[in-house]
Amino acid sequence: MTAIAPSDLESPGVCILLTGDDEVAALNDQFRHKAGPTNVLSFPAPPNPEGLIGDIALAYGVCAREAAEQGKMLEQHLSHLVVHGVLHLLGYDHEEDGEAEAMEALERSILETLGVPDPYAAERV
């Protein structure tokens, strides 16, 4: 899938679900065949007249634990994960090093416009 630049979309719509870890674990098992919860899942939407690009599910417990462990504000961590999920919906991925670097750079750029500090800063120290 070719990635779409966020600026190429007029007004994309996304549905976001912030729910419990058990619910995200069930989604992770059902759609990815992986056990346990993960922080964020993205589900692309088929073409639709509403302009929705997909759904994002966030596991509150996982996100809260990660934020605490990483010394981040929960709101900023959730913002990062929503941006991360939207980029997946637009076709970005991080399976290979080059893809990961490009996706992370775009995440940092978007988050900067939202006043959210670089979520990867601690990893580069």
Residue pairs with C-beta under 8 A, 6 or more apart in sequence:
1 91
2 91
3 87
3 90
3 91
3 92
4 90
4 91
5 90
6 86
6 87
6 90
6 106
6 110
9 53
9 90
10 51
11 51
12 51
12 52
12 53
12 86
13 50
13 51
13 52
13 53
14 52
14 53
14 54
14 55
14 56
14 85
14 86
14 89
15 52
15 54
15 55
15 56
16 55
16 56
16 57
16 58
16 82
17 23
17 55
17 56
17 57
17 58
18 58
18 60
18 78
19 57
19 58
19 59
19 60
20 59
20 60
20 61
21 37
21 59
21 60
21 61
21 62
22 37
23 57
23 59
24 37
24 38
24 41
24 57
24 58
24 59
24 62
25 35
25 36
25 37
25 59
27 41
27 57
28 34
28 35
28 36
28 37
28 38
28 41
29 35
31 41
31 43
32 41
37 59
37 61
37 62
38 59
38 62
39 58
39 59
39 62
39 63
39 66
39 81
40 56
40 57
40 58
40 59
40 63
40 81
40 82
40 84
40 85
41 56
41 57
41 85
42 54
42 55
42 56
42 85
42 86
42 88
42 89
43 54
43 55
43 56
43 57
44 53
44 54
44 89
45 52
45 53
45 54
45 55
45 89
53 86
53 89
53 90
54 89
56 82
56 85
56 86
56 89
58 78
58 81
58 82
58 85
63 74
63 77
63 78
63 81
64 74
66 72
66 77
67 73
67 74
67 76
67 77
67 78
70 77
70 122
71 122
72 119
76 116
76 117
76 119
77 119
79 111
79 114
79 116
80 107
80 111
80 116
80 119
83 107
83 110
83 111
83 114
84 103
84 107
87 103
87 106
87 107
92 99
92 102
92 103
92 106
93 99
93 103
94 100
94 103
94 104
104 120
107 119
107 120
108 118
108 119
108 120
111 117
111 118
111 119
112 118
